[in-house]
Amino acid sequence: MKFLASIVILGSIVAFSCAQTTDTPTDNHFKINGTDGVVCLVADMGVRFSINYLNTDDKNMTALIDLPSVNQTAGGVTGMCENDTNSLTIDFLKTWQLRLFFGKDSGSFALENVTLVYDTSDPIFEKPKNMGVHNTTGTNLGLLKGTIGNSFLCKKNVDAMLDTATMTFTYVQVQAFSTAKTDAFAYADHCDTDTSELVPIVVGCVLAAFVLIILAVYFIRKRRAKPDVQSD
């Protein structure tokens, strides 16, 4: 019985570990509606901004801030569904704004341009030399590239370099130029880092399951081969 209990415990550990690879660490779900009920752009993402600035002592500083949870139904999220451009605009922290522009080419889509509007009067900036609202942009990025009709998924950091900031996607799944009438994601094209890490995880889970099967078969055969004890 102890042997059987060990198999059950090991199986539970393997199942739990393999299940962890499907976690989605973000509450931000955005969708942009086009015409005739089509949802052209869908995005789940966690974002961190690293913004460079000068303080009053002319010292180079960096402010860090995460994109907060945004309730799309309460407003503050807009976008466009055009033939060659899909866009997503997110307003947050009163004066901040993030604008993402997706383009398409040869059957694929990609994040091409980003604009971040930020306010150095926010408390995260320490004695900024130039206090007020600023904007920083990144162009011709070619990031988050997926096949049109599919989504793009990456669970590892993806950096978008802007003029005076770095925008890091800590998690992202996005689908642009969709013709579906739902905000559910289609089959995902994974980023290279996800694919390279997923292979050993899958192989490990398969091998662990195989070992469990062998142990279970051995245990069953051993029990069946055990002679019955006859009492006088």
Buried (B, 14 or more C-beta within 10 A) or exposed (E): EEEEEEBEEBBEEBEEEBEEEEEEEBEBBBBBBBEEEBBBBBBBBBBBBBBBBBBEEEEEBEBEBEBEEBEBEEEEBEBBBEEEBBBBBBBBEEEBBBBBBBBBEEEBBBBBBBBBBBBBEBEBBEEBBEBEEBBBBBEEBEBBBBBBBBBBBBBBBBBBEBEBBBBBBBBBBBBBBBEBEEBEBBEBBBBEEBEEEEEEEEEEBEEBBEEBEEBBEEBEEEEEEEEEEEEE
